């Protein structure tokens, strides 16, 4: 015998499971949701009634009282029992609408808000209906102020499809740069892409390949700054003594450099520690953005040596880099180094998936697997913790070995 609380639990589960479909229904879109939704309550047997008559009668009376709520139908049946006579018992609950399910599930206000917000967006931009059914977080959880701002943001971008402004220059009432958090930018990008797709329908425009928020919104992207150091005195003299540069990738392309060796350090302080070395440059602090170095022709022609943390993310970055720069060599990213400096390791609480292992060497794969399982699992050896004298010696040995 299902109690009202149990049916409420089922209503919560159904609402969560079907919320996209029922929102599609509310917006007039094709949907797989069907009504009515019938929940059998389980008819008590006569022996159960005799054993727990007070409990069964209380259950029956609670459902008869619940019928007055009007959110659902309770179908009753008349049962003739030999021992206790004819009794009326509830046998099933029938829901005819999402509104009824939402009320029993305790989310009536949320459902009303979601539908009202979605319909308002669709009233202004009908082409958003299909996209909006997947924007539950915005529709259900954003504040009224944030949603109002979203309307103004979309309207401004629709009216100004190619402003060429930086994001901090946007003259939108009530919207400052702090409004544009990463989750909100993603919502704006998805909704604006849907609007643009409808606008360009029939033209040869593939918006599926739009790479960035700025491109979708017609904004000017911030420069992709890359920091590096010229380790060769001659290169420094060519640039009037400049050695530590943070400039866009396009500027690095234009510099009159032709290094034989390009070092790449995952972290900033190790990059700063590199000493003078002829015909060499070091880039550092790029993290997963390191692959943009492939855009610099003289990097592609150089010998490239990568040094990063011995953890799953450091090895994943190396794999991504080698995918675009096949000549990349690694230094101190192997099991021998991990074992030697194990006392300096810290936990790696979250690990990378390792989907690019085909770009790692046998030694690199070996240490990756060691970090995934066994007595060295979940360790991280940050490159800064390796004594600099040891690291410097390892890099010079690698460079000199190839030069011989």
C-alpha positions as CSV (number, residue, x, y, z in Angstrom):
1,X,0.0,0.0,0.0
2,X,1.6,3.3,-1.1
3,X,1.3,6.2,1.2
4,X,0.9,9.8,0.2
5,X,4.6,10.4,1.0
6,X,5.6,7.5,-1.3
7,X,3.5,8.9,-4.2
8,X,5.1,12.3,-3.5
9,X,8.5,10.7,-3.9
10,X,7.4,9.1,-7.2
11,X,6.1,12.5,-8.4
12,X,9.5,14.1,-7.6
13,X,11.3,11.4,-9.6
14,X,8.9,11.7,-12.5
15,X,9.2,15.5,-12.6
16,X,13.0,15.3,-12.6
17,X,13.0,12.6,-15.3
18,X,10.5,14.3,-17.6
19,X,11.1,17.9,-17.0
20,X,12.6,18.5,-20.5
21,X,9.7,16.7,-22.2
22,X,7.0,18.5,-20.2
23,X,8.7,21.8,-20.9
24,X,8.6,20.9,-24.6
25,X,4.9,20.3,-24.1
26,X,4.4,23.6,-22.4
27,X,6.1,25.4,-25.3
28,X,4.0,23.6,-28.0
29,X,6.9,21.4,-29.2
30,X,6.7,17.7,-30.1
31,X,7.1,15.6,-26.9
32,X,7.0,12.0,-25.7
33,X,5.2,12.8,-22.5
34,X,1.8,11.2,-22.1
35,X,-1.2,11.7,-19.8
36,X,-2.7,10.5,-17.6
37,X,-0.1,9.2,-15.3
38,X,-1.5,6.4,-13.2
39,X,0.1,5.3,-9.9
40,X,-1.3,2.0,-8.5
41,X,-1.6,2.2,-4.7
42,X,-1.8,-1.5,-4.0
43,X,-5.0,-3.0,-2.8
44,X,-4.7,-4.5,0.7
45,X,-5.6,-8.2,1.1
46,X,-8.2,-9.2,3.7
47,X,-5.6,-10.9,5.9
48,X,-3.6,-7.6,6.0
49,X,-6.7,-5.7,7.0
50,X,-7.4,-8.2,9.8
51,X,-3.8,-8.1,11.0
52,X,-3.5,-4.3,10.9
53,X,-7.0,-3.0,10.7
54,X,-6.3,0.4,12.4
55,X,-3.3,1.0,10.1
56,X,-5.2,0.1,7.0
57,X,-8.2,2.2,7.9
58,X,-5.9,5.2,8.7
59,X,-4.3,4.7,5.2
60,X,-7.7,4.6,3.5
61,X,-9.0,7.7,5.3
62,X,-5.8,9.6,4.6
63,X,-6.2,9.0,0.8
64,X,-9.9,10.0,1.0
65,X,-9.0,13.2,2.7
66,X,-6.2,13.8,0.1
67,X,-8.8,13.7,-2.6
68,X,-10.0,17.1,-1.5
69,X,-6.7,18.6,-2.6
70,X,-7.9,18.5,-6.2
71,X,-4.4,18.0,-7.7
72,X,-5.1,14.5,-8.8
73,X,-7.9,11.9,-9.0
74,X,-8.1,9.1,-6.5
75,X,-10.0,6.1,-7.9
76,X,-11.9,4.2,-5.3
77,X,-13.2,0.6,-5.4
78,X,-15.7,-1.2,-3.3
79,X,-14.5,-4.4,-1.8
80,X,-16.6,-7.0,0.0
81,X,-14.6,-8.9,2.7
82,X,-16.2,-11.8,4.5
83,X,-14.9,-10.8,7.9
84,X,-15.3,-7.0,7.9
85,X,-18.0,-6.5,5.3
86,X,-18.0,-4.1,2.3
87,X,-15.4,-1.3,2.4
88,X,-14.4,1.5,0.0
89,X,-10.6,1.6,-0.6
90,X,-8.4,3.7,-2.8
91,X,-6.7,1.7,-5.7
92,X,-4.9,4.2,-7.8
93,X,-3.9,7.9,-8.2
94,X,-4.3,9.6,-11.6
95,X,-2.5,12.7,-12.7
96,X,-3.7,14.6,-15.8
97,X,-1.1,17.4,-16.0
98,X,2.4,18.5,-15.2
99,X,0.9,21.2,-12.9
100,X,-0.7,18.4,-10.8
101,X,2.6,16.4,-10.6
102,X,4.6,19.6,-9.8
103,X,2.2,20.5,-6.9
104,X,2.5,17.0,-5.3
105,X,6.3,17.1,-5.9
106,X,6.5,20.4,-4.1
107,X,7.8,22.4,-7.1
108,X,4.7,24.3,-8.2
109,X,6.4,27.7,-7.9
110,X,9.5,26.5,-9.8
111,X,7.4,25.0,-12.6
112,X,5.3,28.1,-13.0
113,X,8.4,30.2,-13.1
114,X,10.1,28.0,-15.7
115,X,7.1,28.1,-18.0
116,X,6.6,31.8,-17.7
117,X,10.3,32.6,-18.3
118,X,10.5,30.2,-21.3
119,X,7.4,31.5,-22.9
120,X,8.6,35.1,-22.5
121,X,11.8,34.3,-24.3
122,X,9.9,32.4,-27.1
123,X,7.5,35.3,-27.5
124,X,10.5,37.6,-28.3
125,X,12.6,35.0,-30.2
126,X,10.4,32.0,-31.4
127,X,13.5,30.3,-32.7
128,X,14.7,29.7,-29.1
129,X,12.1,27.1,-28.2
130,X,14.2,24.0,-28.9
131,X,17.2,25.4,-27.2
132,X,15.4,26.7,-24.1
133,X,14.2,23.2,-23.1
134,X,17.8,22.4,-22.3
135,X,18.4,25.6,-20.2
136,X,16.7,24.4,-17.0
137,X,19.3,25.9,-14.7
138,X,18.8,29.4,-16.0
139,X,15.0,29.1,-16.1
140,X,14.6,27.5,-12.7
141,X,17.5,29.0,-10.6
142,X,18.6,32.3,-11.9
143,X,17.4,35.4,-10.1
144,X,14.8,37.6,-11.7
145,X,17.5,40.3,-12.1
146,X,19.8,38.0,-13.9
147,X,17.1,36.8,-16.3
148,X,16.0,40.4,-17.0
149,X,19.7,41.2,-17.8
150,X,19.9,38.2,-20.1
151,X,17.0,39.6,-22.1
152,X,18.8,42.9,-22.5
153,X,22.1,41.2,-23.4
154,X,20.5,39.1,-26.1
155,X,18.6,42.0,-27.5
156,X,21.7,44.1,-27.6
157,X,23.7,41.4,-29.4
158,X,20.9,40.8,-31.9
159,X,20.8,44.6,-32.6
160,X,24.6,44.8,-32.8
161,X,25.8,41.6,-34.4
162,X,29.4,42.8,-35.1
163,X,30.2,45.6,-32.7
164,X,33.9,44.8,-32.4
165,X,33.9,45.9,-28.8
166,X,35.7,44.3,-25.9
167,X,33.3,42.8,-23.4
168,X,34.1,45.5,-20.8
169,X,32.9,48.1,-23.3
170,X,29.4,46.9,-23.7
171,X,26.8,49.7,-23.0
172,X,24.0,47.5,-21.7
173,X,21.9,48.9,-18.9
174,X,22.3,47.1,-15.6
175,X,24.9,44.7,-16.9
176,X,28.5,45.1,-15.8
177,X,31.4,42.8,-16.5
178,X,30.9,40.8,-13.3
179,X,27.5,39.7,-14.7
180,X,29.4,37.8,-17.4
181,X,30.4,34.8,-15.4
182,X,31.6,31.7,-17.4
183,X,28.2,29.8,-16.9
184,X,26.3,32.9,-18.0
185,X,28.5,33.4,-21.0
186,X,27.8,29.8,-22.1
187,X,24.1,30.4,-21.8
188,X,24.4,33.6,-23.9
189,X,26.5,31.8,-26.4
190,X,24.0,28.9,-26.8
191,X,20.9,31.1,-27.0
192,X,22.5,33.6,-29.4
193,X,23.8,30.8,-31.6
194,X,20.2,29.5,-31.9
195,X,19.0,33.0,-32.9
196,X,21.8,33.4,-35.4
197,X,21.2,30.0,-36.9
198,X,17.6,31.0,-37.6
199,X,18.7,34.3,-39.1
200,X,21.2,32.7,-41.4
201,X,19.0,29.8,-42.4
202,X,19.4,29.1,-46.1
203,X,22.8,30.7,-46.3
204,X,26.2,28.9,-46.3
205,X,26.9,29.6,-42.7
206,X,28.0,26.7,-40.4
207,X,27.6,28.1,-36.9
208,X,28.4,24.7,-35.4
209,X,32.1,25.5,-35.8
210,X,31.9,28.9,-34.1
211,X,34.9,28.7,-31.7
212,X,34.3,31.2,-29.0
213,X,31.9,33.4,-27.1
214,X,33.4,36.5,-28.6
215,X,32.9,35.3,-32.2
216,X,29.2,34.4,-31.6
217,X,28.6,37.8,-29.9
218,X,30.6,39.9,-32.5
219,X,33.0,41.0,-29.8
220,X,36.8,41.6,-30.0
221,X,38.6,38.8,-28.2
222,X,41.3,39.6,-25.7
223,X,44.8,39.1,-27.0
224,X,46.2,35.6,-26.5
225,X,49.2,36.5,-24.4
226,X,52.2,34.2,-24.3
227,X,55.1,34.7,-21.9
228,X,58.6,33.7,-22.8
229,X,62.2,34.5,-22.2
230,X,65.1,35.0,-24.7
231,X,68.0,33.0,-23.2
232,X,70.5,34.1,-25.9
233,X,72.4,37.4,-25.3
234,X,72.4,38.0,-29.1
235,X,68.6,37.7,-29.3
236,X,68.3,40.1,-26.4
237,X,70.6,42.6,-28.1
238,X,68.5,42.4,-31.2
239,X,65.5,43.5,-29.1
240,X,67.4,46.3,-27.4
241,X,68.0,44.3,-24.2
242,X,64.5,42.9,-23.9
243,X,64.5,39.3,-22.6
244,X,61.2,38.6,-20.7
245,X,58.3,39.2,-23.0
246,X,54.5,38.7,-22.6
247,X,53.0,39.5,-26.0
248,X,50.3,38.0,-28.3
249,X,51.1,34.9,-30.3
250,X,51.1,37.1,-33.5
251,X,53.9,39.2,-32.1
252,X,56.0,36.2,-31.3
253,X,55.6,35.2,-35.0
254,X,57.0,38.5,-36.1
255,X,60.1,38.5,-33.9
256,X,63.4,38.0,-35.8
257,X,64.3,34.8,-33.9
258,X,65.7,31.5,-35.0
259,X,66.4,29.4,-31.9
260,X,67.8,25.9,-32.2
261,X,66.1,24.8,-28.9
262,X,62.7,25.9,-27.5
263,X,62.2,24.9,-23.9
264,X,58.6,24.8,-22.6
265,X,58.0,24.8,-18.8
266,X,54.5,24.0,-17.6
267,X,54.8,26.4,-14.6
268,X,55.9,30.0,-14.2
269,X,58.6,29.9,-11.6
270,X,60.6,27.1,-13.3
271,X,60.5,29.2,-16.5
272,X,61.9,32.1,-14.6
273,X,64.7,30.0,-13.2
274,X,66.2,29.1,-16.7
275,X,69.7,30.6,-17.1
276,X,71.4,32.0,-20.2
277,X,71.8,29.6,-23.0
278,X,72.8,30.2,-26.6
279,X,70.3,29.9,-29.4
280,X,67.5,29.0,-26.9
281,X,64.1,30.4,-25.8
282,X,61.8,29.2,-23.0
283,X,58.1,29.6,-22.8
284,X,56.2,29.0,-19.5
285,X,53.0,29.1,-17.6
286,X,50.8,28.2,-20.6
287,X,49.1,25.1,-19.2
288,X,46.7,23.5,-21.6
289,X,47.0,26.6,-23.9
290,X,50.5,25.5,-24.9
291,X,49.3,24.1,-28.2
292,X,49.0,27.6,-29.6
293,X,52.8,27.7,-29.9
294,X,52.4,25.7,-33.1
295,X,51.3,28.9,-34.7
296,X,54.9,30.3,-34.4
297,X,56.9,29.1,-37.5
298,X,60.3,29.2,-35.8
299,X,59.0,27.0,-32.9
300,X,57.9,24.4,-35.5
301,X,61.4,24.4,-36.9
302,X,63.2,24.1,-33.6
303,X,64.0,21.3,-31.2
304,X,61.3,21.4,-28.6
305,X,61.8,20.2,-25.0
306,X,58.9,20.0,-22.6
307,X,59.1,19.9,-18.9
308,X,56.0,19.7,-16.7
309,X,54.6,18.2,-13.5
310,X,54.6,14.4,-13.2
311,X,50.9,14.0,-12.8
312,X,48.1,12.9,-15.1
313,X,47.3,16.4,-16.2
314,X,51.0,17.3,-16.9
315,X,51.2,14.2,-19.1
316,X,47.9,15.0,-20.8
317,X,49.2,18.5,-21.7
318,X,52.4,16.9,-23.1
319,X,50.2,14.5,-25.2
320,X,48.2,17.4,-26.6
321,X,51.3,19.3,-27.4
322,X,52.9,16.4,-29.2
323,X,49.8,15.9,-31.2
324,X,50.5,19.2,-33.0
325,X,54.3,19.3,-32.5
326,X,55.4,15.7,-33.1
327,X,59.1,16.5,-32.4
328,X,58.4,17.4,-28.8
329,X,60.8,15.7,-26.3
330,X,60.1,15.5,-22.6
331,X,62.6,15.7,-19.7
332,X,62.2,14.3,-16.2
333,X,58.7,13.0,-16.9
334,X,59.2,9.3,-16.3
335,X,59.0,6.7,-13.6
336,X,62.7,7.0,-12.6
337,X,62.2,10.7,-11.8
338,X,59.0,10.0,-9.8
339,X,60.7,7.3,-7.8
340,X,63.8,9.3,-7.1
341,X,61.8,12.3,-5.7
342,X,58.9,10.5,-4.3
343,X,59.4,12.1,-0.9
344,X,58.5,15.4,-2.5
345,X,55.2,14.3,-4.0
346,X,51.8,15.6,-3.0
347,X,48.3,14.0,-3.7
348,X,46.6,14.4,-7.1
349,X,43.0,14.4,-5.9
350,X,41.5,14.6,-9.3
351,X,43.0,12.9,-12.4
352,X,42.9,13.4,-16.1
353,X,41.2,10.8,-18.3
354,X,44.3,10.0,-20.4
355,X,42.5,9.8,-23.7
356,X,45.6,11.0,-25.7
357,X,48.0,8.2,-24.6
358,X,48.8,7.4,-28.2
359,X,50.9,10.6,-28.3
360,X,53.0,9.6,-25.3
361,X,56.2,7.6,-25.5
362,X,56.6,4.2,-23.8
363,X,58.3,5.8,-20.8
364,X,55.7,8.5,-20.5
365,X,52.8,5.9,-20.7
366,X,54.6,3.9,-18.1
367,X,54.6,6.7,-15.5
368,X,51.0,7.6,-16.4
369,X,49.8,4.1,-15.7
370,X,51.9,4.2,-12.4
371,X,50.0,7.3,-11.4
372,X,46.6,5.6,-12.1
373,X,47.2,2.3,-10.2
374,X,49.6,0.7,-7.7
375,X,51.6,2.1,-4.9
376,X,52.3,5.4,-6.8
377,X,48.6,6.0,-7.7
378,X,47.3,9.6,-7.3
379,X,50.7,11.1,-6.7
380,X,51.8,14.4,-8.1
381,X,55.4,15.6,-8.4
382,X,55.4,19.3,-9.1
383,X,58.3,20.3,-11.2
384,X,59.3,23.2,-8.9
385,X,60.0,20.7,-6.1
386,X,62.8,19.0,-8.0
387,X,66.1,20.6,-7.0
388,X,67.0,23.1,-9.7
389,X,70.6,21.9,-9.9
390,X,69.3,18.4,-10.8
391,X,66.7,19.8,-13.3
392,X,69.3,22.0,-15.0
393,X,71.7,19.1,-15.3
394,X,69.1,16.8,-16.8
395,X,68.1,19.4,-19.5
396,X,71.7,20.2,-20.4
397,X,72.5,16.5,-20.7
398,X,69.5,16.0,-23.0
399,X,70.6,19.0,-25.2
400,X,74.2,18.0,-25.3
401,X,73.4,14.3,-26.1
402,X,71.6,15.3,-29.2
403,X,74.3,17.8,-30.3
404,X,77.0,15.0,-30.3
